[in-house]
Amino acid sequence: MQKNYNRLAGKLILFSVFVLTATIGKAQSVYLPQSYQFYQKFNADIYSKSSSMHTSLRPFLIDSTISNRYNQLMQMGVDSNRHNWFLRKLFNEHLIEVNKKDYTFYADYLQDNTIGHDFSDHSNTEVHFKPLGFGFTTRIGTNTRGFQFGGTVGSKFSFYTSGYENQAAFPQYYTDYVKQIGFVPGQAYDRGSTKTYRDYSYATAILSYTPIKQINITLGQDKTFIGDGYRSILLSDYAANYPLLRVTANVGKVQYMMMWTYLQDQNLVKFDSFGNNRRKWGLFHYLDWNLNNSLSFGFFNAYIAPEADDQGNRRGFDVNFVNPVIFASGLGPSSQPGNALVGFTGKYKVFDKSAIYGQLLFDRFNGKNYFQTDNVDNSGGVQLGIRGADIFGVQNLNYLLEYDAVKPYTYSNRQVISAYSYYSQPLGDPLGANFRELVGIMNYTYKRFDFQGQLMYAKYGLDLNAADNAGRDVTKPLIPTYASNKVGQGLNTNLYYAEGTVAFLLNPKYNLRFELGALYRHETNSLGSKNASVLTFGIKSSFRNLYHDF
């Protein structure tokens, strides 16, 4: 059965690729990789009161709203007087670039090499990590070799792919988390479990097709982010890239997205020889309605359905797999129920170039006593934030202030395979559940220099032991240790986090830059504290969005 199913899936994908490449027209479908550091530079345009752009579904497609700003950013620091081929490729252009009437193509070699030191780490453990792949060793750093290439065929079809081979030595808190889940957050398996450094890969591949102006179809391996914030409690880009088919329709003031994904859990007992892990389907709906240029509301629905139960009994056909109707879930076989979540988003542009935004999430819901803290049948979360550009009248000074909170046991399920997770990583906020956090970020761009600072405070409850379940770990079965859902229950823990970076842009086409970074992390509870005080410097490239502020 599995082999037949695999053949059918392969044929469907090949057919989809054929359909995507069949027509050339005039619609726009150029894909812009999701990156908070890069996307915030569009704040002045997308949060302008004159803009009607839908801002809460990302990655963006480059349209008329952001195309001028995008072109400006791609010319940042470019000197047209350079005629030497090497200097043009280093500072001005893609390594390979073709621009024809009917098609375009670009390709780049990407390199990340950083060195660093954690001044709070006083251990004597020997580290064999070499940030250049040879020569000297450091206790903190990265050594990444990668590529990206993309292009368009006509104006309806675009493609993008990137791949990275990485070795890295992280601060101890990050390394501990990687060892716990066997996975580098947001990227791939850790192949270096027996080494003193981490060894892993990363890949993205996207085909984007816009048959008419109102509809876009995206197929590939990527992430999706819903919301206007730095975090998302509905669907974030924290977890690894997943196989997806995403259809987005824009009709008048309404944008509607349907997405089908194929997810995995590497820690559950297998029952077959197909692949390396247990598998599940993810179905997502999101509708965003612009009442006017300033006010919008969104409606979100997610449904996680296991491919089979713990005994290997395959789930019967579930209409939710192809259901285009938002909020219709839970219609599958009662013997193998899925995990349904419902959410809402909102945004209001209080000033030109500034907007307040928020999210509301419902997992399990009992309206009668929803606000009682002794009822585990109620779980969900809330987000409230403000962001914008040109604050204090300073051009290119962007800001964000955001509050997020998620009740204990949110996202989890009695069947672990149905949890709202992918490769043991939450599909929402990196902190999982049972937390509150306050995040502030400011970014300023001056010519080729980019300055960014971040402050964060979080409160959450950790498990006291392996058998405990205080409600933070979404991959644990929904068997509560506590009869309440009060944030901070369990081992009450406080996290203080600060980070700052100064970057000098070398080539805007693939974000090649020198970067100096500093990070301070202090986690404390009744059992003690863990500190990290890290200073790093190196050369970086690409527009990847990777998190280490958890």
DOMAR-863350 format. One line per 4 residues: number of its first residue (from 1); their letters; for each residue z, y, x of C-alpha. Coordinates in steps of 0.25 Angstrom, whole numbers, m for minus. Each point is the difference from the previous one (the first is absolute). Example, Ala and Ser with C-alpha at 12.3 -4.5 7.8 and 13.67 -1.06 7.14 Angstrom:
<sites>
1	as	31/m18/49 | m2/14/6;
</sites>
This chain:
<sites>
1	mqkn	0/0/0 | 4/10/11 | m13/m3/8 | m9/2/m13;
5	ynrl	8/13/m3 | m2/5/14 | m15/m2/m1 | m1/7/m13;
9	agkl	8/12/6 | m10/0/12 | m12/1/m10 | 6/11/m8;
13	ilfs	3/8/12 | m14/m2/6 | m6/4/m14 | 9/12/0;
17	vfvl	m5/4/14 | m15/m2/m5 | 3/9/m13 | 7/11/9;
21	tati	m12/1/9 | m11/m1/m10 | m2/14/m4 | m2/14/8;
25	gkaq	3/12/m8 | 7/14/0 | 14/m3/m3 | 12/2/10;
29	svyl	8/m12/6 | 4/4/14 | 14/m6/3 | 11/8/7;
33	pqsy	10/m9/6 | 14/3/m5 | 9/7/10 | 12/10/m4;
37	qfyq	m2/7/13 | m14/3/m3 | 0/1/m15 | 10/11/m1;
41	kfna	m10/9/7 | m7/0/m14 | 12/6/m7 | m6/14/m1;
45	diys	m12/m6/m7 | 5/m11/m9 | 12/7/m5 | m7/13/m2;
49	ksss	1/5/m15 | m16/1/0 | m1/m15/3 | m1/m11/m10;
53	mhts	0/m11/10 | 8/m13/m3 | 10/0/12 | 9/m12/m3;
57	lrpf	m10/m12/3 | m2/m2/15 | m8/m3/8 | m9/12/m4;
61	lids	m15/0/m1 | m6/12/7 | m5/9/m12 | m3/15/m1;
65	tisn	15/4/m1 | 3/m5/14 | m13/m1/7 | 0/15/6;
69	rynq	14/m2/5 | m4/m14/5 | m12/6/8 | 9/10/6;
73	lmqm	10/m10/5 | m11/m8/6 | m4/12/8 | 14/4/4;
77	gvds	m1/3/15 | m15/m4/1 | m7/8/11 | m15/0/m3;
81	nrhn	m3/5/14 | 3/m14/6 | m13/m7/4 | 6/m11/9;
85	wflr	m1/m13/m7 | 14/m5/4 | 7/13/m3 | m7/1/m14;
89	klfn	5/m15/m3 | 14/3/5 | 2/13/m7 | m11/3/m11;
93	ehli	m6/m13/m6 | 1/m14/m4 | m4/m10/11 | m12/m4/m8;
97	evnk	m5/9/m11 | m13/m1/m8 | m3/10/m11 | m13/m3/m8;
101	kdyt	m5/4/m14 | 3/m13/m6 | 11/m5/8 | 11/3/10;
105	fyad	8/m8/10 | 12/3/10 | 8/m9/9 | 12/3/9;
109	ylqd	9/m7/10 | 14/3/m3 | 12/0/10 | 15/2/m1;
113	ntig	8/m1/12 | 14/6/0 | 13/m1/8 | 14/3/m4;
117	hdfs	15/m2/2 | 11/m2/m10 | 12/7/6 | 9/m7/m10;
121	dhsn	m4/m14/5 | 10/m4/11 | m4/m14/0 | m4/m7/13;
125	tevh	m10/m9/m6 | m13/m2/8 | m13/5/m6 | m13/m4/5;
129	fkpl	m9/10/m9 | m11/7/8 | m5/13/m8 | m13/0/8;
133	gfgf	m2/m16/m1 | 3/0/15 | 9/7/11 | 13/6/m4;
137	ttri	9/m5/m12 | 8/9/m10 | 11/m4/m10 | m7/8/m11;
141	gtnt	m15/2/m2 | m14/m5/m6 | m13/m5/6 | m10/m1/m11;
145	rgfq	m15/m2/1 | m8/2/m12 | m13/4/m7 | m5/7/m12;
149	fggt	m14/1/m6 | m5/5/m13 | m12/6/m7 | m8/3/m13;
153	vgsk	m13/m6/m6 | m6/11/m9 | 11/7/m7 | 6/m11/m9;
157	fsfy	4/m10/10 | 10/1/12 | 7/m9/9 | 12/0/10;
161	tsgy	7/m9/9 | 10/0/11 | 7/m10/9 | 12/1/10;
165	enqa	6/m10/10 | 14/5/3 | 12/m3/9 | 12/9/m1;
169	afpq	15/1/3 | 7/7/m11 | 14/5/m1 | 11/m10/m3;
173	yytd	1/3/m15 | m15/m2/m2 | 0/m13/8 | 11/m6/m8;
177	yvkq	m8/2/m13 | m12/m6/6 | 7/m12/5 | 7/m1/m14;
181	igfv	m13/m1/m8 | m9/m5/11 | m10/12/m3 | m3/13/6;
185	pgqa	2/10/m12 | m13/4/m6 | m8/m7/10 | 0/m16/3;
189	ydrg	7/m12/5 | 9/2/12 | m7/m10/10 | 11/4/11;
193	stkt	12/m7/m6 | 3/m6/13 | m3/12/8 | 8/13/3;
197	yrdy	m11/8/m6 | m8/m1/m13 | m14/m5/m1 | m8/2/m12;
201	syat	m14/4/m7 | m4/10/m11 | m13/0/m8 | m7/8/m11;
205	ails	m13/m2/m7 | m5/8/m12 | m13/0/m8 | m1/12/m9;
209	ytpi	m11/1/m11 | m2/12/m10 | m11/m5/m10 | 2/13/m8;
213	kqin	8/13/2 | 11/m5/m9 | 3/m14/6 | 4/m5/14;
217	itlg	1/m15/4 | 8/m4/12 | 0/m14/6 | 7/m4/13;
221	qdkt	13/m1/8 | 9/13/m1 | 12/7/m7 | 1/9/m12;
225	figd	10/11/m2 | 4/6/m13 | 7/13/m1 | 1/14/6;
229	gyrs	12/m2/9 | 3/m5/14 | 6/m13/m6 | m5/m7/m13;
233	ills	10/m9/m8 | m12/m5/m8 | m10/m4/10 | 0/4/15;
237	dyaa	m7/m3/13 | 12/m5/7 | m4/m15/m1 | m12/m6/7;
241	nypl	m14/1/m4 | m4/m10/m11 | m13/m5/m6 | m4/9/m12;
245	lrvt	m10/3/m10 | 2/14/m6 | m8/7/m11 | 3/15/m2;
249	anvg	m6/8/m12 | 0/15/m2 | m3/5/m14 | 2/14/m3;
253	kvqy	15/3/3 | 4/m15/1 | m1/m9/13 | 3/m14/m3;
257	mmmw	2/m11/11 | 0/m15/m1 | 3/m9/12 | 1/m14/3;
261	tylq	6/m5/13 | 4/m14/6 | 14/0/6 | 8/m10/9;
265	dqnl	14/m4/3 | 2/m6/14 | 14/m5/m2 | m1/m9/m12;
269	vkfd	m2/m15/1 | m15/m4/m2 | m5/m10/m9 | m15/m1/4;
273	sfgn	m9/1/13 | m7/12/m5 | 3/12/9 | 13/2/8;
277	nrrk	9/5/m11 | 3/0/m15 | m9/10/m8 | 1/9/m12;
281	wglf	m9/10/m7 | 3/14/m2 | m6/9/m12 | 1/15/0;
285	hyld	m4/10/m10 | 2/15/2 | m5/11/m10 | 2/15/5;
289	wnln	m3/11/m11 | m2/14/4 | 4/9/m12 | m4/12/8;
293	nsls	m2/4/15 | 15/1/1 | 6/m11/m8 | m2/m15/1;
297	fgff	6/m13/m5 | m2/m14/5 | 3/m14/m6 | 1/m12/9;
301	nayi	1/m15/m3 | 1/m11/11 | 1/m15/m3 | 3/m11/11;
305	apea	m4/m14/m4 | 2/m13/9 | m12/m9/2 | 10/m12/m2;
309	ddqg	14/m3/m2 | 9/m6/10 | m5/m14/m3 | m14/4/2;
313	nrrg	m4/0/m15 | m11/10/0 | 1/12/m10 | m9/m1/m12;
317	fdvn	m10/11/m3 | 7/13/m2 | m8/11/m8 | 8/10/8;
321	fvnp	m9/m3/12 | m12/6/m6 | 8/9/m10 | m5/15/0;
325	vifa	11/5/m9 | 12/7/6 | 14/m5/m3 | m5/m13/m6;
329	sglg	7/m11/8 | 8/m12/m1 | m10/m7/m8 | m2/m12/10;
333	pssq	7/m14/m1 | 15/1/m3 | 2/m12/9 | m4/9/12;
337	pgna	3/14/m4 | m5/12/9 | 7/12/4 | m4/13/m8;
341	lvgf	4/14/4 | m3/13/m7 | 0/14/5 | m3/15/m2;
345	tgky	m5/11/9 | 0/15/m2 | m4/13/7 | 0/15/m2;
349	kvfd	m5/10/9 | 11/10/m1 | m7/10/10 | m14/0/6;
353	ksai	0/m10/11 | 13/m6/m4 | 4/m11/m10 | 12/m7/m5;
357	ygql	m2/m15/m3 | 8/m12/m4 | 0/m15/m4 | 7/m8/m9;
361	lfdr	1/m16/1 | 5/m10/m10 | 1/m15/4 | 10/m7/m9;
365	fngk	3/10/m12 | 11/0/m10 | 0/13/m7 | 13/m1/m7;
369	nyfq	8/1/13 | m10/4/11 | 9/10/7 | 12/m10/1;
373	tdnv	3/m4/14 | 5/m14/m4 | m13/m5/m6 | m9/m8/9;
377	dnsg	m10/m1/m11 | m4/14/2 | m8/3/13 | m9/11/5;
381	gvql	m1/13/8 | m3/14/0 | m7/10/9 | 0/15/0;
385	girg	m7/9/11 | m7/13/3 | m11/2/10 | m10/10/4;
389	adif	m7/9/10 | 0/13/7 | 15/2/m3 | 6/14/4;
393	gvqn	m14/4/1 | m3/m7/12 | m14/m7/0 | 0/m15/3;
397	lnyl	15/m1/m2 | 2/m12/m9 | 13/m5/m6 | 6/m11/m8;
401	leyd	14/m2/m6 | 3/m13/m7 | 11/m8/m7 | m2/m15/m3;
405	avkp	10/m10/m6 | m2/m15/m5 | 11/m8/m7 | 4/m13/6;
409	ytys	m8/m13/m3 | m12/8/m4 | m13/m7/4 | 6/m13/2;
413	nrqv	m2/m13/m9 | 7/m13/m3 | m13/m6/6 | 0/6/14;
417	isay	m16/m2/1 | 0/10/m12 | 7/11/7 | m6/14/2;
421	syys	m3/m3/15 | m11/m4/10 | 3/m8/12 | 15/3/m2;
425	qplg	m2/15/0 | 2/8/m13 | m12/6/m7 | 8/12/m3;
429	dplg	10/8/9 | 3/m6/14 | 15/0/m4 | m3/m10/m11;
433	anfr	10/2/m11 | 15/4/m1 | m2/13/7 | m1/15/m1;
437	elvg	m7/9/10 | m3/14/3 | m13/4/8 | m4/13/6;
441	imny	m13/2/8 | m7/12/6 | m13/0/7 | m7/12/7;
445	tykr	m14/0/6 | m4/11/10 | m14/m2/6 | 1/m14/7;
449	fdfq	15/m1/0 | 7/m7/m11 | 15/1/m3 | 8/m9/m9;
453	gqlm	15/m2/m3 | 7/m9/m10 | 14/m1/m4 | 5/m12/m9;
457	yaky	13/m4/m6 | 2/m13/m7 | 11/m8/m7 | m2/m15/m3;
461	gldl	8/m13/m2 | m2/m11/10 | 4/m15/m2 | 13/m4/6;
465	naad	m6/m14/4 | m12/m9/m2 | 5/m5/m13 | 3/14/m6;
469	nagr	m10/7/m9 | 4/15/m2 | m14/3/m5 | m7/7/12;
473	dvtk	m8/m12/5 | m12/m1/m10 | m4/m14/6 | 13/m7/m5;
477	plip	1/m7/m13 | 6/8/m11 | 14/m6/0 | 9/12/1;
481	tyas	13/m1/8 | 5/12/m8 | 0/2/m15 | m4/15/2;
485	nkvg	m12/8/5 | 7/11/7 | m8/6/12 | 8/m3/13;
489	qgln	7/m12/m5 | 2/m11/10 | 2/5/14 | m1/15/m2;
493	tnly	m9/6/11 | m5/14/4 | m12/3/8 | m3/13/7;
497	yaeg	m14/1/5 | m8/11/8 | m13/0/6 | m9/11/7;
501	tvaf	m14/m1/6 | m9/10/8 | m14/m4/1 | m12/6/7;
505	llnp	m14/m4/m6 | m11/m5/9 | m10/m5/m10 | 1/2/m15;
509	kynl	m10/m11/m4 | 10/m11/3 | 13/8/1 | 1/m2/15;
513	rfel	12/8/5 | 11/1/10 | 13/m1/m7 | 14/2/4;
517	galy	11/m6/m10 | 15/0/m1 | 7/m9/m10 | 15/0/m4;
521	rhet	6/m11/m9 | 15/m2/m3 | 3/m11/m10 | 15/m2/m3;
525	nslg	9/m8/m9 | 14/m6/0 | m4/m11/10 | m5/10/10;
529	skna	m12/8/4 | m14/m1/6 | m7/11/7 | m14/3/6;
533	svlt	m4/12/8 | m14/m2/4 | m10/9/8 | m14/m4/1;
537	fgik	m13/6/6 | m14/m5/0 | m14/0/m5 | m3/m4/m14;
541	ssfr	m12/m1/m10 | m4/m4/m14 | 5/4/m14 | 9/m12/m3;
545	nlyh	13/3/m8 | 11/m8/6 | 15/1/m3 | 12/m1/9;
549	df	10/9/m8 | 8/m11/m7;
</sites>
